[in-house]
Amino acid sequence: METKAQSVGEEPPAGRSEGPHSRRKRRASEDGDLRYFLPKAGCSGAKPELGQEVATEGEALIEAFKNGQHFYTLTAWKAVPEVNGKSSPVIVKQAIART
């Protein structure tokens, strides 16, 4: 039985699905700008408080591992109406671009 590890940030070979994790990464990038935060010092997982923001998922993983912490991901959304032809408007989410 052979297993293959994939490095953080490494893309799977073209035409191959790597299970639910690749879908989640692709969906996050389609859904908007995903941001990564370490927890504020002294906070518990029961009441999340955002601390230092890090630039990438890889950096968040490394810092969380080094410090024995978890990390948070955040995407900001705005509710907007969408009209589809003759039907009534529907409220949909629209990602807020990171500035």
C-alpha positions in Angstrom: 0.0 0.0 0.0 1.6 3.3 -1.1 0.6 6.7 0.2 1.6 10.1 -1.2 1.9 13.3 0.8 1.0 16.6 -0.7 2.9 19.8 0.3 1.0 22.8 1.6 0.1 25.0 -1.4 0.9 22.3 -3.9 -1.7 21.7 -6.6 -2.9 18.2 -7.3 -2.1 16.8 -10.8 -4.4 18.1 -13.5 -7.5 16.0 -14.0 -7.3 14.4 -10.6 -9.5 15.1 -7.7 -7.9 14.8 -4.2 -11.2 14.3 -2.4 -13.2 16.8 -0.3 -10.2 18.9 0.7 -9.5 20.0 -2.9 -13.1 20.9 -3.4 -13.1 23.0 -0.2 -10.0 24.9 -1.3 -11.5 25.6 -4.7 -14.8 26.6 -3.3 -13.2 29.0 -0.8 -11.3 30.7 -3.6 -14.5 31.0 -5.7 -16.5 32.3 -2.7 -14.3 35.2 -2.0 -11.1 36.3 -0.3 -10.4 33.9 2.5 -8.4 35.4 5.4 -6.4 33.5 8.1 -6.1 34.5 11.8 -4.4 33.1 14.8 -6.4 33.4 18.0 -5.9 36.3 20.4 -3.6 35.4 23.3 -5.5 33.8 26.2 -8.8 33.2 24.4 -10.6 29.9 24.4 -12.1 28.0 21.5 -15.5 28.5 23.1 -15.4 32.2 22.5 -13.3 32.9 19.4 -11.3 36.1 19.3 -9.2 37.0 16.3 -5.6 37.8 16.9 -2.8 38.2 14.3 -3.7 37.9 10.7 -1.3 35.8 8.6 -1.0 36.0 4.8 -1.5 32.4 3.7 -3.0 29.1 4.8 0.4 27.6 4.9 1.7 30.3 7.3 -1.4 29.8 9.5 -0.8 26.0 9.6 2.9 26.4 10.6 2.3 29.1 13.3 -0.7 27.1 14.8 1.4 24.0 14.9 4.5 25.7 16.4 2.4 27.3 19.1 0.0 24.4 19.7 -3.0 26.6 18.7 -5.8 26.5 16.2 -6.4 29.1 13.6 -9.5 30.7 12.1 -10.5 31.4 8.5 -12.8 34.3 7.7 -14.7 35.4 4.6 -16.8 38.6 4.6 -20.1 38.6 2.8 -22.7 41.2 1.7 -26.4 40.3 1.1 -27.6 41.6 -2.3 -30.8 41.1 -4.4 -30.6 39.1 -7.6 -33.3 39.2 -10.2 -33.6 36.2 -12.5 -35.8 37.0 -15.4 -39.5 37.2 -14.6 -39.3 35.6 -11.1 -39.2 37.6 -7.8 -35.8 38.9 -6.6 -33.8 36.5 -4.5 -31.3 37.6 -1.8 -27.8 36.1 -2.4 -24.4 36.4 -0.8 -21.7 38.3 -2.5 -18.1 38.2 -1.2 -16.6 41.5 -0.1 -13.3 42.0 -1.8 -10.3 42.3 0.5 -8.7 45.8 0.5 
